[in-house]
Amino acid sequence: MHDDVQVPDLELLDVRGSTVLLRTARPEDLSQIVGLLATDQLGAARDGIDGPEDATAYASMLSVIEADSNHTVVVAAVGDAVVGTFQLSFIPGLARHGSWRAQIEAVRVAESWRGRGLGTLMMKWAVEAARERGCSLVQLTTDKSRHDAARFYAGLGFLPSHHGMKLRLGGS
């Protein structure tokens, strides 16, 4: 597929009788997105807006993401409330006969919305977006301490097929 192929239109989700809009994140969503990132056990230590420099850094990175058609931040919104989010990135590669892969990162669902199926619907949408983009696979990572997340992804068909490694370069 070519770079000009876009993700499918975002949509309305029926989450057990509640309507949730899946849409591209906007700058005005940033404080709520960061709030979701910071509410989990690992994000609490590395995410949050403690001052104007943090707000500027998040806004700057959202601008970078918005400017590249290979990346998008998606939110699940009920009215003005952001109740879920994830980042979807499309990565070109020579492996697998020169194919695209999709990377899903920073998946969060507000605690009050967990257990209702919203996370499942968000991930199914992301997988379909990858399929429409022509990706040969969808990958994600989850910290080894997130046992519930690992079970959730396994339930969606994701397999722990690789051993991921990271090298921290400073910062967060």
C-alpha positions in Angstrom: 0.0 0.0 0.0 1.0 3.6 -0.4 1.5 6.4 2.2 -1.6 8.2 0.9 -3.9 5.4 2.2 -5.6 6.7 5.3 -7.1 4.9 8.2 -10.8 4.2 7.9 -13.3 6.8 9.0 -13.6 7.0 12.7 -16.9 5.8 14.0 -19.6 5.7 16.6 -19.4 2.8 18.9 -22.2 1.2 20.8 -20.8 0.3 24.2 -23.6 -1.5 26.0 -26.2 1.1 25.1 -23.9 4.1 25.4 -22.7 5.9 22.3 -18.9 6.6 22.2 -17.3 8.5 19.4 -14.0 7.2 18.2 -12.1 10.1 16.7 -8.7 11.6 16.1 -7.3 13.5 19.1 -7.4 17.3 19.2 -5.1 19.6 21.0 -7.9 20.4 23.5 -8.0 16.7 24.4 -4.4 16.6 25.6 -5.0 17.2 29.3 -7.5 14.4 29.4 -5.3 12.1 27.4 -2.4 12.8 29.7 -4.6 12.2 32.7 -5.5 8.8 31.4 -1.8 8.0 30.8 -1.0 9.1 34.3 -3.7 7.1 36.1 -2.1 3.7 35.6 0.6 2.2 37.9 3.5 2.9 35.5 2.2 6.2 33.9 1.8 7.8 37.4 5.6 8.0 37.6 6.3 9.2 34.1 3.3 11.1 32.8 1.4 14.2 33.9 1.4 17.9 33.4 3.2 19.6 36.3 3.8 22.9 34.6 3.8 24.8 31.3 6.9 23.0 30.0 5.1 19.7 30.3 2.0 21.0 28.5 4.2 22.4 25.7 6.1 19.1 25.3 2.8 17.2 24.9 1.4 19.7 22.5 4.5 19.8 20.5 4.6 16.0 20.1 0.9 15.8 19.2 1.7 18.3 16.4 4.4 16.0 15.2 2.1 13.1 15.2 -0.7 15.0 13.4 1.7 16.1 10.7 2.7 12.5 9.8 0.0 10.4 8.1 1.7 7.2 9.4 0.7 8.1 13.0 -2.5 9.1 14.8 -3.7 9.4 18.3 -7.3 8.2 18.7 -9.7 9.0 21.5 -12.9 7.5 22.6 -15.2 10.4 23.6 -18.5 10.7 25.3 -19.5 14.3 24.8 -16.4 16.3 25.8 -15.1 13.6 28.1 -12.2 11.4 26.8 -12.8 7.9 28.1 -10.2 6.0 26.1 -7.2 6.6 24.0 -4.4 4.8 22.0 -1.8 5.7 19.4 -1.7 3.9 16.1 1.5 4.0 14.0 2.2 2.5 10.6 5.8 1.4 10.1 7.3 0.5 6.7 9.7 -2.4 6.7 11.8 -4.5 4.5 11.0 -7.7 6.5 8.0 -9.8 5.4 8.6 -9.0 1.7 8.6 -5.3 2.2 5.4 -4.9 4.2 3.8 -2.4 6.6 3.1 -3.2 10.2 1.0 -1.4 12.7 2.1 -0.5 16.2 -0.4 0.2 18.9 0.8 2.1 21.9 -0.4 4.0 25.0 -3.8 2.2 25.3 -5.9 3.5 28.2 -9.5 3.2 29.1 -10.9 5.3 32.0 -11.5 3.2 35.1 -15.2 3.9 35.0 -15.4 2.5 31.5 -13.4 -0.7 32.0 -15.2 -4.0 31.7 -17.8 -2.6 29.3 -16.1 -3.7 26.1 -14.8 -0.3 25.1 -11.1 -1.5 25.0 -12.1 -4.4 22.8 -14.0 -2.2 20.4 -11.0 0.2 20.2 -8.6 -2.6 19.5 -10.9 -4.1 16.9 -11.0 -0.7 15.2 -7.2 -0.4 15.2 -6.8 -3.9 13.8 -9.3 -3.1 11.0 -7.4 0.2 10.3 -4.2 -1.8 10.0 -5.9 -4.3 7.6 -7.2 -1.5 5.4 -3.8 0.1 5.4 -2.3 -3.2 4.0 -0.3 -4.1 7.1 1.0 -7.7 7.4 0.8 -7.6 11.2 -0.2 -5.6 14.2 2.1 -5.4 17.2 2.1 -3.9 20.6 4.0 -4.1 23.8 2.8 -4.1 27.4 4.9 -3.9 30.5 5.5 -7.3 32.1 3.9 -6.0 35.3 0.6 -5.4 33.5 -0.8 -8.9 33.9 -4.5 -7.8 33.2 -3.4 -6.1 30.0 -1.5 -9.2 28.8 -4.6 -11.3 29.4 -6.8 -8.7 27.6 -4.5 -8.7 24.5 -4.3 -12.5 24.5 -8.1 -12.6 24.5 -8.0 -10.6 21.3 -5.7 -13.0 19.6 -2.3 -11.3 20.3 0.4 -13.8 21.0 3.6 -13.3 23.1 5.7 -14.3 20.1 8.7 -12.1 20.8 10.9 -11.0 23.6 10.9 -7.2 23.7 13.9 -5.2 24.9 14.3 -1.5 25.5 17.2 0.8 26.2 16.3 3.9 28.1 18.1 7.0 26.8 17.1 9.4 29.6 14.1 11.5 30.2 10.9 9.7 30.9 
